[in-house]
Amino acid sequence: AMETAVYAFVTALSLCLCLLLGTGSAIKCWECNSRADPRCEDPFDNTTLPISECKARSLIHYPGLEATMCRKIRQKVYGSWRFIRSCAFLGVPGEGTYDENYCLMRTGTYDVFVETCTCNSKDGCNPAPRTRATAWLLLSLGAVVPGIFLLNR
């Protein structure tokens, strides 16, 4: 009985760890540029454009490097706004902060403004974090595992 409970606990813990660790691989992102396609502008309606598999993308100067994040760039050049959405290959979410709600903002001369945001919490992310799903999974496991222990006594 105790052996079954330990087995159930280890299985549940392994499942949880696999879900938490596998968040950054094989991500899908929106890829568009509002200069060529006005559907890329904000507010963004993701039902009008197909999502792209980032693992199918590659960089010529970094062969073998996989995209692990999505990127959104909002820029204002000479008074005109442009939005660019793409797969991202280098760096960490939140422009190095690991906080997907953080975007890097830069202002330059000649009326130039650039905001860059990166995320990897879910396919097609642009800043929706996955913390709720993870919290529900952990709460569910927290309820199930003690139940297994009680049933096997």
N, CA, C and O atoms as a GROMACS GRO file, in nm:
protein
  612
    1ALA      N    1   0.084  -0.119   0.000
    1ALA     CA    2   0.000   0.000   0.000
    1ALA      C    3   0.088   0.126   0.000
    1ALA      O    4   0.065   0.218  -0.078
    2MET      N    5   0.188   0.127   0.087
    2MET     CA    6   0.277   0.243   0.094
    2MET      C    7   0.359   0.254  -0.034
    2MET      O    8   0.386   0.364  -0.083
    3GLU      N    9   0.398   0.139  -0.089
    3GLU     CA   10   0.475   0.138  -0.213
    3GLU      C   11   0.394   0.197  -0.329
    3GLU      O   12   0.449   0.270  -0.412
    4THR      N   13   0.265   0.167  -0.335
    4THR     CA   14   0.177   0.222  -0.439
    4THR      C   15   0.164   0.372  -0.424
    4THR      O   16   0.164   0.445  -0.524
    5ALA      N   17   0.152   0.419  -0.302
    5ALA     CA   18   0.139   0.562  -0.277
    5ALA      C   19   0.266   0.637  -0.318
    5ALA      O   20   0.259   0.744  -0.377
    6VAL      N   21   0.380   0.580  -0.287
    6VAL     CA   22   0.508   0.643  -0.325
    6VAL      C   23   0.520   0.645  -0.478
    6VAL      O   24   0.562   0.745  -0.535
    7TYR      N   25   0.482   0.535  -0.542
    7TYR     CA   26   0.486   0.529  -0.688
    7TYR      C   27   0.395   0.637  -0.749
    7TYR      O   28   0.435   0.704  -0.844
    8ALA      N   29   0.275   0.653  -0.696
    8ALA     CA   30   0.182   0.754  -0.745
    8ALA      C   31   0.238   0.894  -0.726
    8ALA      O   32   0.225   0.980  -0.813
    9PHE      N   33   0.299   0.916  -0.611
    9PHE     CA   34   0.357   1.048  -0.584
    9PHE      C   35   0.472   1.080  -0.680
    9PHE      O   36   0.479   1.190  -0.734
   10VAL      N   37   0.560   0.984  -0.702
   10VAL     CA   38   0.674   1.004  -0.793
   10VAL      C   39   0.623   1.027  -0.936
   10VAL      O   40   0.677   1.111  -1.007
   11THR      N   41   0.521   0.953  -0.978
   11THR     CA   42   0.464   0.971  -1.111
   11THR      C   43   0.406   1.110  -1.127
   11THR      O   44   0.430   1.177  -1.227
   12ALA      N   45   0.329   1.154  -1.028
   12ALA     CA   46   0.268   1.288  -1.033
   12ALA      C   47   0.374   1.397  -1.034
   12ALA      O   48   0.362   1.495  -1.108
   13LEU      N   49   0.477   1.382  -0.953
   13LEU     CA   50   0.585   1.480  -0.948
   13LEU      C   51   0.661   1.485  -1.081
   13LEU      O   52   0.697   1.592  -1.128
   14SER      N   53   0.686   1.369  -1.140
   14SER     CA   54   0.755   1.363  -1.269
   14SER      C   55   0.675   1.432  -1.378
   14SER      O   56   0.730   1.505  -1.460
   15LEU      N   57   0.544   1.409  -1.380
   15LEU     CA   58   0.457   1.474  -1.477
   15LEU      C   59   0.462   1.625  -1.462
   15LEU      O   60   0.472   1.698  -1.560
   16CYS      N   61   0.455   1.670  -1.338
   16CYS     CA   62   0.460   1.813  -1.310
   16CYS      C   63   0.591   1.874  -1.358
   16CYS      O   64   0.590   1.979  -1.423
   17LEU      N   65   0.703   1.810  -1.329
   17LEU     CA   66   0.834   1.862  -1.370
   17LEU      C   67   0.848   1.864  -1.522
   17LEU      O   68   0.904   1.959  -1.577
   18CYS      N   69   0.796   1.761  -1.589
   18CYS     CA   70   0.803   1.759  -1.735
   18CYS      C   71   0.725   1.876  -1.795
   18CYS      O   72   0.770   1.939  -1.890
   19LEU      N   73   0.609   1.904  -1.740
   19LEU     CA   74   0.529   2.016  -1.790
   19LEU      C   75   0.596   2.149  -1.764
   19LEU      O   76   0.590   2.238  -1.849
   20LEU      N   77   0.660   2.163  -1.650
   20LEU     CA   78   0.725   2.290  -1.617
   20LEU      C   79   0.853   2.311  -1.697
   20LEU      O   80   0.882   2.423  -1.738
   21LEU      N   81   0.929   2.206  -1.720
   21LEU     CA   82   1.057   2.219  -1.790
   21LEU      C   83   1.041   2.229  -1.940
   21LEU      O   84   1.130   2.283  -2.007
   22GLY      N   85   0.933   2.180  -1.995
   22GLY     CA   86   0.917   2.178  -2.139
   22GLY      C   87   0.850   2.301  -2.196
   22GLY      O   88   0.794   2.294  -2.306
   23THR      N   89   0.853   2.413  -2.127
   23THR     CA   90   0.780   2.530  -2.173
   23THR      C   91   0.848   2.604  -2.287
   23THR      O   92   0.780   2.678  -2.359
   24GLY      N   93   0.977   2.588  -2.309
   24GLY     CA   94   1.045   2.671  -2.405
   24GLY      C   95   1.074   2.607  -2.540
   24GLY      O   96   1.127   2.674  -2.628
   25SER      N   97   1.042   2.479  -2.560
   25SER     CA   98   1.081   2.414  -2.684
   25SER      C   99   0.966   2.411  -2.784
   25SER      O  100   0.849   2.408  -2.747
   26ALA      N  101   1.003   2.413  -2.912
   26ALA     CA  102   0.909   2.401  -3.023
   26ALA      C  103   0.793   2.500  -3.013
   26ALA      O  104   0.677   2.462  -3.023
   27ILE      N  105   0.825   2.625  -2.993
   27ILE     CA  106   0.722   2.727  -2.979
   27ILE      C  107   0.671   2.772  -3.116
   27ILE      O  108   0.743   2.768  -3.215
   28LYS      N  109   0.547   2.815  -3.119
   28LYS     CA  110   0.485   2.872  -3.240
   28LYS      C  111   0.461   3.020  -3.213
   28LYS      O  112   0.418   3.058  -3.105
   29CYS      N  113   0.489   3.102  -3.313
   29CYS     CA  114   0.474   3.248  -3.297
   29CYS      C  115   0.407   3.308  -3.420
   29CYS      O  116   0.407   3.249  -3.528
   30TRP      N  117   0.351   3.425  -3.401
   30TRP     CA  118   0.298   3.502  -3.513
   30TRP      C  119   0.415   3.568  -3.582
   30TRP      O  120   0.506   3.619  -3.516
   31GLU      N  121   0.415   3.568  -3.714
   31GLU     CA  122   0.521   3.633  -3.791
   31GLU      C  123   0.457   3.726  -3.894
   31GLU      O  124   0.391   3.682  -3.987
   32CYS      N  125   0.479   3.855  -3.874
   32CYS     CA  126   0.424   3.953  -3.966
   32CYS      C  127   0.491   4.087  -3.944
   32CYS      O  128   0.559   4.109  -3.845
   33ASN      N  129   0.470   4.178  -4.039
   33ASN     CA  130   0.523   4.313  -4.032
   33ASN      C  131   0.413   4.406  -4.082
   33ASN      O  132   0.365   4.391  -4.194
   34SER      N  133   0.373   4.502  -4.000
   34SER     CA  134   0.262   4.589  -4.037
   34SER      C  135   0.294   4.679  -4.157
   34SER      O  136   0.203   4.734  -4.219
   35ARG      N  137   0.422   4.693  -4.189
   35ARG     CA  138   0.457   4.772  -4.308
   35ARG      C  139   0.406   4.703  -4.434
   35ARG      O  140   0.363   4.769  -4.529
   36ALA      N  141   0.411   4.569  -4.434
   36ALA     CA  142   0.364   4.491  -4.549
   36ALA      C  143   0.221   4.440  -4.530
   36ALA      O  144   0.150   4.414  -4.628
   37ASP      N  145   0.178   4.425  -4.404
   37ASP     CA  146   0.046   4.369  -4.375
   37ASP      C  147  -0.018   4.441  -4.257
   37ASP      O  148   0.024   4.420  -4.143
   38PRO      N  149  -0.117   4.527  -4.281
   38PRO     CA  150  -0.179   4.603  -4.173
   38PRO      C  151  -0.247   4.517  -4.066
   38PRO      O  152  -0.277   4.567  -3.957
   39ARG      N  153  -0.272   4.389  -4.095
   39ARG     CA  154  -0.332   4.300  -3.994
   39ARG      C  155  -0.238   4.275  -3.877
   39ARG      O  156  -0.281   4.224  -3.774
   40CYS      N  157  -0.112   4.309  -3.892
   40CYS     CA  158  -0.012   4.288  -3.787
   40CYS      C  159  -0.017   4.398  -3.680
   40CYS      O  160   0.042   4.382  -3.573
   41GLU      N  161  -0.088   4.507  -3.707
   41GLU     CA  162  -0.093   4.620  -3.613
   41GLU      C  163  -0.169   4.584  -3.486
   41GLU      O  164  -0.242   4.485  -3.481
   42ASP      N  165  -0.150   4.664  -3.383
   42ASP     CA  166  -0.231   4.654  -3.261
   42ASP      C  167  -0.354   4.741  -3.277
   42ASP      O  168  -0.344   4.849  -3.335
   43PRO      N  169  -0.470   4.699  -3.228
   43PRO     CA  170  -0.493   4.570  -3.161
   43PRO      C  171  -0.484   4.456  -3.261
   43PRO      O  172  -0.538   4.462  -3.372
   44PHE      N  173  -0.414   4.350  -3.220
   44PHE     CA  174  -0.384   4.237  -3.307
   44PHE      C  175  -0.495   4.134  -3.299
   44PHE      O  176  -0.530   4.087  -3.191
   45ASP      N  177  -0.550   4.098  -3.415
   45ASP     CA  178  -0.653   3.995  -3.422
   45ASP      C  179  -0.586   3.869  -3.476
   45ASP      O  180  -0.564   3.856  -3.596
   46ASN      N  181  -0.553   3.777  -3.386
   46ASN     CA  182  -0.476   3.659  -3.427
   46ASN      C  183  -0.556   3.558  -3.510
   46ASN      O  184  -0.500   3.459  -3.555
   47THR      N  185  -0.685   3.583  -3.531
   47THR     CA  186  -0.764   3.492  -3.615
   47THR      C  187  -0.745   3.522  -3.762
   47THR      O  188  -0.788   3.445  -3.847
   48THR      N  189  -0.681   3.634  -3.794
   48THR     CA  190  -0.667   3.673  -3.935
   48THR      C  191  -0.535   3.628  -3.997
   48THR      O  192  -0.519   3.637  -4.119
   49LEU      N  193  -0.442   3.578  -3.917
   49LEU     CA  194  -0.312   3.534  -3.968
   49LEU      C  195  -0.279   3.395  -3.915
   49LEU      O  196  -0.313   3.364  -3.801
   50PRO      N  197  -0.212   3.312  -3.996
   50PRO     CA  198  -0.171   3.180  -3.945
   50PRO      C  199  -0.051   3.193  -3.851
   50PRO      O  200   0.030   3.284  -3.863
   51ILE      N  201  -0.043   3.100  -3.757
   51ILE     CA  202   0.071   3.098  -3.664
   51ILE      C  203   0.182   3.014  -3.728
   51ILE      O  204   0.155   2.920  -3.803
   52SER      N  205   0.307   3.046  -3.697
   52SER     CA  206   0.422   2.978  -3.759
   52SER      C  207   0.495   2.888  -3.660
   52SER      O  208   0.506   2.920  -3.542
   53GLU      N  209   0.544   2.776  -3.710
   53GLU     CA  210   0.629   2.685  -3.632
   53GLU      C  211   0.770   2.743  -3.630
   53GLU      O  212   0.835   2.751  -3.734
   54CYS      N  213   0.816   2.782  -3.514
   54CYS     CA  214   0.950   2.843  -3.506
   54CYS      C  215   1.062   2.743  -3.530
   54CYS      O  216   1.170   2.781  -3.572
   55LYS      N  217   1.036   2.614  -3.503
   55LYS     CA  218   1.144   2.516  -3.525
   55LYS      C  219   1.175   2.501  -3.673
   55LYS      O  220   1.280   2.447  -3.710
   56ALA      N  221   1.085   2.548  -3.760
   56ALA     CA  222   1.110   2.544  -3.904
   56ALA      C  223   1.196   2.663  -3.949
   56ALA      O  224   1.237   2.668  -4.066
   57ARG      N  225   1.223   2.756  -3.861
   57ARG     CA  226   1.302   2.875  -3.893
   57ARG      C  227   1.448   2.853  -3.855
   57ARG      O  228   1.478   2.777  -3.763
   58SER      N  229   1.536   2.919  -3.926
   58SER     CA  230   1.678   2.910  -3.892
   58SER      C  231   1.748   3.042  -3.925
   58SER      O  232   1.698   3.122  -4.004
   59LEU      N  233   1.862   3.061  -3.864
   59LEU     CA  234   1.944   3.178  -3.891
   59LEU      C  235   2.069   3.134  -3.965
   59LEU      O  236   2.136   3.040  -3.923
   60ILE      N  237   2.100   3.200  -4.074
   60ILE     CA  238   2.216   3.162  -4.156
   60ILE      C  239   2.345   3.172  -4.075
   60ILE      O  240   2.431   3.084  -4.085
   61HIS      N  241   2.360   3.277  -3.995
   61HIS     CA  242   2.484   3.298  -3.921
   61HIS      C  243   2.490   3.221  -3.789
   61HIS      O  244   2.593   3.224  -3.721
   62TYR      N  245   2.381   3.150  -3.750
   62TYR     CA  246   2.381   3.064  -3.631
   62TYR      C  247   2.317   2.930  -3.667
   62TYR      O  248   2.208   2.901  -3.618
   63PRO      N  249   2.380   2.847  -3.749
   63PRO     CA  250   2.319   2.720  -3.787
   63PRO      C  251   2.298   2.630  -3.665
   63PRO      O  252   2.386   2.620  -3.578
   64GLY      N  253   2.184   2.565  -3.659
   64GLY     CA  254   2.154   2.476  -3.548
   64GLY      C  255   2.088   2.542  -3.429
   64GLY      O  256   2.038   2.474  -3.340
   65LEU      N  257   2.088   2.674  -3.426
   65LEU     CA  258   2.025   2.746  -3.315
   65LEU      C  259   1.873   2.746  -3.334
   65LEU      O  260   1.824   2.782  -3.441
   66GLU      N  261   1.799   2.706  -3.230
   66GLU     CA  262   1.653   2.701  -3.239
   66GLU      C  263   1.590   2.823  -3.174
   66GLU      O  264   1.641   2.875  -3.074
   67ALA      N  265   1.479   2.868  -3.231
   67ALA     CA  266   1.403   2.976  -3.171
   67ALA      C  267   1.332   2.922  -3.048
   67ALA      O  268   1.271   2.815  -3.053
   68THR      N  269   1.341   2.994  -2.937
   68THR     CA  270   1.280   2.948  -2.812
   68THR      C  271   1.177   3.047  -2.759
   68THR      O  272   1.114   3.022  -2.656
   69MET      N  273   1.159   3.159  -2.828
   69MET     CA  274   1.068   3.263  -2.780
   69MET      C  275   0.996   3.328  -2.898
   69MET      O  276   1.030   3.308  -3.014
   70CYS      N  277   0.895   3.407  -2.863
   70CYS     CA  278   0.829   3.494  -2.960
   70CYS      C  279   0.871   3.638  -2.929
   70CYS      O  280   0.899   3.672  -2.814
   71ARG      N  281   0.876   3.720  -3.032
   71ARG     CA  282   0.915   3.860  -3.014
   71ARG      C  283   0.812   3.949  -3.081
   71ARG      O  284   0.758   3.918  -3.187
   72LYS      N  285   0.786   4.061  -3.016
   72LYS     CA  286   0.702   4.166  -3.074
   72LYS      C  287   0.779   4.296  -3.063
   72LYS      O  288   0.826   4.334  -2.956
   73ILE      N  289   0.792   4.365  -3.175
   73ILE     CA  290   0.859   4.495  -3.177
   73ILE      C  291   0.757   4.599  -3.221
   73ILE      O  292   0.688   4.583  -3.322
   74ARG      N  293   0.749   4.704  -3.144
   74ARG     CA  294   0.663   4.818  -3.177
   74ARG      C  295   0.757   4.936  -3.196
   74ARG      O  296   0.832   4.972  -3.106
   75GLN      N  297   0.753   4.996  -3.314
   75GLN     CA  298   0.844   5.108  -3.338
   75GLN      C  299   0.773   5.224  -3.406
   75GLN      O  300   0.681   5.207  -3.485
   76LYS      N  301   0.820   5.341  -3.372
   76LYS     CA  302   0.768   5.464  -3.431
   76LYS      C  303   0.885   5.532  -3.502
   76LYS      O  304   0.984   5.568  -3.439
   77VAL      N  305   0.873   5.547  -3.632
   77VAL     CA  306   0.978   5.610  -3.712
   77VAL      C  307   0.914   5.723  -3.791
   77VAL      O  308   0.823   5.701  -3.871
   78TYR      N  309   0.963   5.844  -3.768
   78TYR     CA  310   0.910   5.963  -3.835
   78TYR      C  311   0.758   5.973  -3.823
   78TYR      O  312   0.689   6.007  -3.919
   79GLY      N  313   0.707   5.944  -3.704
   79GLY     CA  314   0.565   5.960  -3.676
   79GLY      C  315   0.476   5.844  -3.716
   79GLY      O  316   0.357   5.847  -3.687
   80SER      N  317   0.530   5.742  -3.782
   80SER     CA  318   0.450   5.626  -3.824
   80SER      C  319   0.483   5.506  -3.737
   80SER      O  320   0.599   5.476  -3.712
   81TRP      N  321   0.377   5.437  -3.690
   81TRP     CA  322   0.395   5.318  -3.607
   81TRP      C  323   0.407   5.194  -3.694
   81TRP      O  324   0.339   5.180  -3.796
   82ARG      N  325   0.495   5.103  -3.653
   82ARG     CA  326   0.514   4.976  -3.721
   82ARG      C  327   0.521   4.866  -3.616
   82ARG      O  328   0.579   4.885  -3.509
   83PHE      N  329   0.461   4.752  -3.648
   83PHE     CA  330   0.460   4.636  -3.558
   83PHE      C  331   0.522   4.518  -3.630
   83PHE      O  332   0.488   4.488  -3.744
   84ILE      N  333   0.614   4.451  -3.562
   84ILE     CA  334   0.683   4.335  -3.619
   84ILE      C  335   0.672   4.221  -3.518
   84ILE      O  336   0.712   4.236  -3.402
   85ARG      N  337   0.619   4.109  -3.562
   85ARG     CA  338   0.606   3.990  -3.476
   85ARG      C  339   0.688   3.879  -3.540
   85ARG      O  340   0.685   3.860  -3.662
   86SER      N  341   0.764   3.805  -3.457
   86SER     CA  342   0.852   3.703  -3.513
   86SER      C  343   0.893   3.601  -3.407
   86SER      O  344   0.863   3.615  -3.289
   87CYS      N  345   0.963   3.497  -3.454
   87CYS     CA  346   1.028   3.401  -3.365
   87CYS      C  347   1.157   3.466  -3.315
   87CYS      O  348   1.219   3.544  -3.388
   88ALA      N  349   1.197   3.435  -3.192
   88ALA     CA  350   1.319   3.493  -3.135
   88ALA      C  351   1.417   3.382  -3.101
   88ALA      O  352   1.378   3.278  -3.047
   89PHE      N  353   1.543   3.403  -3.132
   89PHE     CA  354   1.645   3.300  -3.117
   89PHE      C  355   1.736   3.320  -2.997
   89PHE      O  356   1.778   3.222  -2.936
   90LEU      N  357   1.768   3.442  -2.962
   90LEU     CA  358   1.866   3.468  -2.858
   90LEU      C  359   1.805   3.546  -2.743
   90LEU      O  360   1.710   3.623  -2.762
   91GLY      N  361   1.858   3.527  -2.623
   91GLY     CA  362   1.812   3.602  -2.507
   91GLY      C  363   1.717   3.521  -2.420
   91GLY      O  364   1.701   3.400  -2.439
   92VAL      N  365   1.656   3.589  -2.325
   92VAL     CA  366   1.559   3.528  -2.235
   92VAL      C  367   1.433   3.614  -2.232
   92VAL      O  368   1.439   3.732  -2.266
   93PRO      N  369   1.320   3.556  -2.191
   93PRO     CA  370   1.195   3.633  -2.188
   93PRO      C  371   1.207   3.762  -2.108
   93PRO      O  372   1.286   3.772  -2.015
   94GLY      N  373   1.126   3.859  -2.146
   94GLY     CA  374   1.127   3.987  -2.076
   94GLY      C  375   1.254   4.065  -2.101
   94GLY      O  376   1.297   4.144  -2.016
   95GLU      N  377   1.316   4.042  -2.218
   95GLU     CA  378   1.439   4.113  -2.254
   95GLU      C  379   1.546   4.100  -2.146
   95GLU      O  380   1.611   4.198  -2.110
   96GLY      N  381   1.563   3.977  -2.096
   96GLY     CA  382   1.668   3.950  -1.998
   96GLY      C  383   1.623   3.949  -1.854
   96GLY      O  384   1.701   3.917  -1.765
   97THR      N  385   1.497   3.985  -1.828
   97THR     CA  386   1.448   3.993  -1.690
   97THR      C  387   1.372   3.869  -1.646
   97THR      O  388   1.346   3.851  -1.527
   98TYR      N  389   1.335   3.782  -1.740
   98TYR     CA  390   1.249   3.665  -1.717
   98TYR      C  391   1.107   3.706  -1.680
   98TYR      O  392   1.026   3.620  -1.644
   99ASP      N  393   1.073   3.833  -1.688
   99ASP     CA  394   0.938   3.883  -1.661
   99ASP      C  395   0.877   3.923  -1.794
   99ASP      O  396   0.913   4.026  -1.851
  100GLU      N  397   0.784   3.841  -1.845
  100GLU     CA  398   0.726   3.866  -1.976
  100GLU      C  399   0.646   3.996  -1.984
  100GLU      O  400   0.613   4.041  -2.093
  101ASN      N  401   0.614   4.054  -1.871
  101ASN     CA  402   0.543   4.182  -1.872
  101ASN      C  403   0.638   4.299  -1.890
  101ASN      O  404   0.594   4.413  -1.904
  102TYR      N  405   0.769   4.271  -1.891
  102TYR     CA  406   0.869   4.377  -1.908
  102TYR      C  407   0.910   4.384  -2.055
  102TYR      O  408   0.944   4.282  -2.115
  103CYS      N  409   0.906   4.502  -2.112
  103CYS     CA  410   0.951   4.525  -2.248
  103CYS      C  411   1.061   4.630  -2.245
  103CYS      O  412   1.057   4.723  -2.165
  104LEU      N  413   1.158   4.614  -2.332
  104LEU     CA  414   1.268   4.708  -2.340
  104LEU      C  415   1.228   4.824  -2.431
  104LEU      O  416   1.190   4.803  -2.546
  105MET      N  417   1.236   4.946  -2.380
  105MET     CA  418   1.198   5.065  -2.457
  105MET      C  419   1.320   5.151  -2.482
  105MET      O  420   1.399   5.178  -2.391
  106ARG      N  421   1.335   5.194  -2.606
  106ARG     CA  422   1.446   5.281  -2.643
  106ARG      C  423   1.392   5.399  -2.723
  106ARG      O  424   1.303   5.383  -2.806
  107THR      N  425   1.447   5.515  -2.697
  107THR     CA  426   1.412   5.635  -2.772
  107THR      C  427   1.539   5.690  -2.833
  107THR      O  428   1.642   5.701  -2.767
  108GLY      N  429   1.531   5.723  -2.960
  108GLY     CA  430   1.648   5.777  -3.029
  108GLY      C  431   1.620   5.915  -3.085
  108GLY      O  432   1.514   5.974  -3.061
  109THR      N  433   1.714   5.963  -3.159
  109THR     CA  434   1.696   6.094  -3.222
  109THR      C  435   1.608   6.081  -3.346
  109THR      O  436   1.577   5.969  -3.388
  110TYR      N  437   1.570   6.190  -3.401
  110TYR     CA  438   1.488   6.194  -3.523
  110TYR      C  439   1.354   6.123  -3.506
  110TYR      O  440   1.308   6.054  -3.597
  111ASP      N  441   1.290   6.141  -3.390
  111ASP     CA  442   1.156   6.087  -3.365
  111ASP      C  443   1.150   5.935  -3.384
  111ASP      O  444   1.059   5.884  -3.449
  112VAL      N  445   1.246   5.863  -3.325
  112VAL     CA  446   1.249   5.717  -3.333
  112VAL      C  447   1.224   5.660  -3.193
  112VAL      O  448   1.288   5.701  -3.096
  113PHE      N  449   1.130   5.565  -3.183
  113PHE     CA  450   1.098   5.496  -3.058
  113PHE      C  451   1.086   5.348  -3.090
  113PHE      O  452   1.023   5.311  -3.188
  114VAL      N  453   1.147   5.261  -3.007
  114VAL     CA  454   1.140   5.117  -3.028
  114VAL      C  455   1.110   5.048  -2.895
  114VAL      O  456   1.174   5.077  -2.793
  115GLU      N  457   1.012   4.958  -2.896
  115GLU     CA  458   0.977   4.877  -2.780
  115GLU      C  459   0.986   4.730  -2.823
  115GLU      O  460   0.924   4.691  -2.922
  116THR      N  461   1.063   4.650  -2.750
  116THR     CA  462   1.081   4.509  -2.782
  116THR      C  463   1.034   4.424  -2.664
  116THR      O  464   1.074   4.447  -2.550
  117CYS      N  465   0.950   4.324  -2.694
  117CYS     CA  466   0.898   4.233  -2.592
  117CYS      C  467   0.925   4.089  -2.637
  117CYS      O  468   0.909   4.057  -2.755
  118THR      N  469   0.967   4.003  -2.544
  118THR     CA  470   0.987   3.862  -2.574
  118THR      C  471   0.916   3.776  -2.471
  118THR      O  472   0.902   3.814  -2.355
  119CYS      N  473   0.870   3.658  -2.516
  119CYS     CA  474   0.796   3.568  -2.427
  119CYS      C  475   0.812   3.425  -2.475
  119CYS      O  476   0.845   3.401  -2.591
  120ASN      N  477   0.788   3.330  -2.386
  120ASN     CA  478   0.787   3.188  -2.425
  120ASN      C  479   0.690   3.107  -2.341
  120ASN      O  480   0.702   2.984  -2.333
  121SER      N  481   0.593   3.173  -2.278
  121SER     CA  482   0.501   3.103  -2.188
  121SER      C  483   0.401   3.014  -2.260
  121SER      O  484   0.350   2.919  -2.202
  122LYS      N  485   0.371   3.044  -2.386
  122LYS     CA  486   0.278   2.961  -2.463
  122LYS      C  487   0.291   2.996  -2.610
  122LYS      O  488   0.347   3.099  -2.646
  123ASP      N  489   0.238   2.909  -2.695
  123ASP     CA  490   0.238   2.937  -2.838
  123ASP      C  491   0.162   3.067  -2.864
  123ASP      O  492   0.056   3.091  -2.806
  124GLY      N  493   0.217   3.149  -2.950
  124GLY     CA  494   0.153   3.275  -2.986
  124GLY      C  495   0.149   3.376  -2.872
  124GLY      O  496   0.065   3.466  -2.873
  125CYS      N  497   0.236   3.361  -2.776
  125CYS     CA  498   0.234   3.453  -2.662
  125CYS      C  499   0.269   3.595  -2.706
  125CYS      O  500   0.347   3.614  -2.799
  126ASN      N  501   0.215   3.687  -2.641
  126ASN     CA  502   0.245   3.831  -2.651
  126ASN      C  503   0.170   3.889  -2.535
  126ASN      O  504   0.053   3.916  -2.565
  127PRO      N  505   0.197   3.910  -2.438
  127PRO     CA  506   0.241   3.891  -2.302
  127PRO      C  507   0.153   3.808  -2.210
  127PRO      O  508   0.153   3.835  -2.090
  128ALA      N  509   0.078   3.708  -2.256
  128ALA     CA  510  -0.009   3.633  -2.166
  128ALA      C  511   0.068   3.523  -2.093
  128ALA      O  512   0.104   3.423  -2.155
  129PRO      N  513   0.094   3.539  -1.963
  129PRO     CA  514   0.171   3.437  -1.891
  129PRO      C  515   0.092   3.309  -1.867
  129PRO      O  516  -0.031   3.310  -1.866
  130ARG      N  517   0.163   3.199  -1.847
  130ARG     CA  518   0.100   3.069  -1.827
  130ARG      C  519   0.092   3.032  -1.680
  130ARG      O  520   0.068   2.916  -1.648
  131THR      N  521   0.110   3.126  -1.591
  131THR     CA  522   0.116   3.093  -1.449
  131THR      C  523  -0.015   3.034  -1.398
  131THR      O  524  -0.014   2.952  -1.306
  132ARG      N  525  -0.128   3.075  -1.453
  132ARG     CA  526  -0.257   3.023  -1.406
  132ARG      C  527  -0.268   2.874  -1.432
  132ARG      O  528  -0.310   2.798  -1.344
  133ALA      N  529  -0.232   2.829  -1.552
  133ALA     CA  530  -0.240   2.687  -1.585
  133ALA      C  531  -0.149   2.606  -1.494
  133ALA      O  532  -0.189   2.499  -1.446
  134THR      N  533  -0.030   2.654  -1.470
  134THR     CA  534   0.063   2.584  -1.382
  134THR      C  535   0.009   2.579  -1.240
  134THR      O  536   0.020   2.477  -1.173
  135ALA      N  537  -0.049   2.688  -1.194
  135ALA     CA  538  -0.106   2.692  -1.060
  135ALA      C  539  -0.219   2.590  -1.047
  135ALA      O  540  -0.228   2.521  -0.946
  136TRP      N  541  -0.307   2.581  -1.147
  136TRP     CA  542  -0.416   2.484  -1.141
  136TRP      C  543  -0.363   2.341  -1.141
  136TRP      O  544  -0.416   2.255  -1.071
  137LEU      N  545  -0.259   2.315  -1.219
  137LEU     CA  546  -0.199   2.182  -1.220
  137LEU      C  547  -0.144   2.146  -1.083
  137LEU      O  548  -0.169   2.036  -1.033
  138LEU      N  549  -0.072   2.236  -1.021
  138LEU     CA  550  -0.015   2.210  -0.889
  138LEU      C  551  -0.124   2.193  -0.783
  138LEU      O  552  -0.112   2.106  -0.696
  139LEU      N  553  -0.229   2.274  -0.790
  139LEU     CA  554  -0.340   2.259  -0.695
  139LEU      C  555  -0.408   2.124  -0.713
  139LEU      O  556  -0.442   2.058  -0.615
  140SER      N  557  -0.428   2.082  -0.839
  140SER     CA  558  -0.490   1.952  -0.865
  140SER      C  559  -0.406   1.839  -0.810
  140SER      O  560  -0.457   1.747  -0.746
  141LEU      N  561  -0.274   1.845  -0.835
  141LEU     CA  562  -0.186   1.741  -0.781
  141LEU      C  563  -0.186   1.742  -0.629
  141LEU      O  564  -0.180   1.637  -0.566
  142GLY      N  565  -0.193   1.861  -0.571
  142GLY     CA  566  -0.198   1.874  -0.426
  142GLY      C  567  -0.322   1.810  -0.366
  142GLY      O  568  -0.319   1.765  -0.251
  143ALA      N  569  -0.429   1.804  -0.442
  143ALA     CA  570  -0.552   1.741  -0.394
  143ALA      C  571  -0.552   1.590  -0.421
  143ALA      O  572  -0.602   1.513  -0.339
  144VAL      N  573  -0.496   1.547  -0.534
  144VAL     CA  574  -0.499   1.406  -0.573
  144VAL      C  575  -0.400   1.321  -0.494
  144VAL      O  576  -0.436   1.213  -0.447
  145VAL      N  577  -0.279   1.367  -0.479
  145VAL     CA  578  -0.175   1.287  -0.412
  145VAL      C  579  -0.212   1.250  -0.269
  145VAL      O  580  -0.199   1.133  -0.232
  146PRO      N  581  -0.258   1.345  -0.184
  146PRO     CA  582  -0.300   1.304  -0.050
  146PRO      C  583  -0.417   1.205  -0.053
  146PRO      O  584  -0.428   1.118   0.034
  147GLY      N  585  -0.505   1.220  -0.152
  147GLY     CA  586  -0.617   1.126  -0.166
  147GLY      C  587  -0.569   0.985  -0.192
  147GLY      O  588  -0.625   0.889  -0.139
  148ILE      N  589  -0.466   0.971  -0.273
  148ILE     CA  590  -0.408   0.839  -0.302
  148ILE      C  591  -0.349   0.779  -0.175
  148ILE      O  592  -0.366   0.660  -0.148
  149PHE      N  593  -0.280   0.862  -0.096
  149PHE     CA  594  -0.223   0.814   0.030
  149PHE      C  595  -0.334   0.763   0.123
  149PHE      O  596  -0.319   0.658   0.185
  150LEU      N  597  -0.443   0.837   0.132
  150LEU     CA  598  -0.553   0.798   0.222
  150LEU      C  599  -0.622   0.671   0.175
  150LEU      O  600  -0.659   0.588   0.258
  151LEU      N  601  -0.640   0.654   0.044
  151LEU     CA  602  -0.706   0.536  -0.008
  151LEU      C  603  -0.622   0.409   0.008
  151LEU      O  604  -0.676   0.299   0.019
  152ASN      N  605  -0.493   0.425   0.010
  152ASN     CA  606  -0.403   0.308   0.018
  152ASN      C  607  -0.360   0.275   0.160
  152ASN      O  608  -0.264   0.199   0.178
  153ARG      N  609  -0.425   0.328   0.259
  153ARG     CA  610  -0.388   0.299   0.398
  153ARG      C  611  -0.447   0.169   0.444
  153ARG      O  612  -0.426   0.129   0.558
   0.00000   0.00000   0.00000
